[in-house]
Amino acid sequence: MKGSIIACALLAALPIVCLAADQGGGRALVGDEVQTQTAHWLRLQREGKLASPHPQVSTPGERELALQRWLDSHKHPIPEFFEQDAGGELGE
C-alpha cells in the first residue's frame, strides 16, 4: 500500500519536475545546428583562427620547378580509348 502511494505521488510530481527542467533559459539540450567535428574544423579553417602567424612562402626556384612539373604533365596525350586487358584480370 505504501509503495503504490509513493508511486502515485511521484507520478503526480512528474509534470512539475518536467516544467522546472524546461525553465533552463529557453535553450534546447541540443542546439539548432548540430555541429560535427568536421564542421568544427572547417569553420576554424574558414575563419582562420588557428592560422600560423608565419606565412609559408616558396622560393623562386621552387615555384619554377612546380610550374615545370605542371607543364610536363601536358606532354602525354590522353588516349581516346584505354586497353581493356591492360588492367589485368579479376580473381574470383
ChimeraX attribute file (.defattr): number of C-alpha atoms within 10 A of each C-alpha:
attribute: neighborCount
match mode: 1-to-1
recipient: residues
	/A:1	6
	/A:2	7
	/A:3	8
	/A:4	9
	/A:5	10
	/A:6	11
	/A:7	12
	/A:8	12
	/A:9	11
	/A:10	12
	/A:11	11
	/A:12	11
	/A:13	11
	/A:14	12
	/A:15	11
	/A:16	11
	/A:17	11
	/A:18	10
	/A:19	10
	/A:20	10
	/A:21	10
	/A:22	13
	/A:23	9
	/A:24	10
	/A:25	7
	/A:26	7
	/A:27	10
	/A:28	9
	/A:29	8
	/A:30	8
	/A:31	8
	/A:32	8
	/A:33	6
	/A:34	8
	/A:35	11
	/A:36	9
	/A:37	9
	/A:38	9
	/A:39	11
	/A:40	11
	/A:41	12
	/A:42	12
	/A:43	13
	/A:44	13
	/A:45	12
	/A:46	11
	/A:47	10
	/A:48	10
	/A:49	9
	/A:50	10
	/A:51	11
	/A:52	8
	/A:53	6
	/A:54	6
	/A:55	7
	/A:56	6
	/A:57	8
	/A:58	9
	/A:59	7
	/A:60	9
	/A:61	9
	/A:62	11
	/A:63	12
	/A:64	12
	/A:65	11
	/A:66	12
	/A:67	11
	/A:68	11
	/A:69	11
	/A:70	11
	/A:71	10
	/A:72	10
	/A:73	9
	/A:74	9
	/A:75	8
	/A:76	7
	/A:77	7
	/A:78	8
	/A:79	7
	/A:80	5
	/A:81	6
	/A:82	9
	/A:83	7
	/A:84	8
	/A:85	7
	/A:86	7
	/A:87	8
	/A:88	7
	/A:89	8
	/A:90	5
	/A:91	4
	/A:92	3
